[in-house]
Amino acid sequence: MNEARGRLTREGIRIYDASDYDGMHKAGRLAAQLLDEVAEHVFPGQTTGAIDDFIRNRIEEENAISATIGYKGYQHATCISVNHVVCHGIPGDKKLKDGDILNIDVTVIVDGWYGDTSRMYVAGKLSRKTERLIQVTHDALMLGIEMVKPGNTFGDIGNAIQTYVEAQRMSVVRDFCGHGLGRVFHAPPNVLHYGRAGTGAVLEEGMFFTIEPMVNLGRPETKVLADDWTAVTRDKSLSAQFEHSVGVTADGVDIFTLSPAGKFHPTYG
């Protein structure tokens, strides 16, 4: 088995076989399990570097591979994005403060399959404002996932997310999107978290991809810092993100990265 398995649609989206869902479940479960386990390592005074070290060591203990270490020169097992960092935050020595919110994003390779997921955490006490941002972002992801079934389009996913978020007077980031995956880290399609219903490629059984909306309390614009990785909100407003890897089934959707411990949301468990 290799990345050439399955056929391609005219948009270049790979259609995987029924037997391939097992591989995605194993990879997705490990990624989700690691994010379950790391929750107790998030607290005021903790460094994001220590959180990353925990994930790196656990990946090695599971005889899996980190997809991000060495990817385009990146040297960490996670991206950890704190407060107004939208995505691709680099772990380091900075200590978390009480009330900080953070997204931890991890991608593992298990037997050649990629499991990619992220979720929100809070260090210390969650404020009402940040709680609402996190809840809206979580609900937006789940509304997008509800649109995943054969015959719907990728525009249906983006429209469901955008419509809900903007009704809450928040904004959806346009500069980053979800992506196809499977035996590769990133592949077609680009999964936009905004758009018009009924547009874009039609969903088919066997498509694997991520949905990972980034939602800002302020405006949607972002900028990338001088490290060429860290993306922040231009207006310094808080940002949140949740991500699942999913597959289209004959009649709906299969979520590969469900939390084994039911801890996908920071107030769960």
Secondary structure by P-SEA (a helix, b strand, c coil): ccccccccccccbbbbcccaaaaaaaaaaaaaaaaaaacccccccccaaaaaaaaaaaaaaacccccccccccccccbbbbccccccccccccccccccbbbbbbbbbbccccccccccccccccccaaaaaaaaaaaaaaaaaaaaccccccaaaaaaaaaaaaaaacbbbbccbbbbbbcccccccccccccccccccccccccbbbbbbbbbbccccbbbbcccccbbbbcccccccbbbbbbbbccccccccccccccccccccc
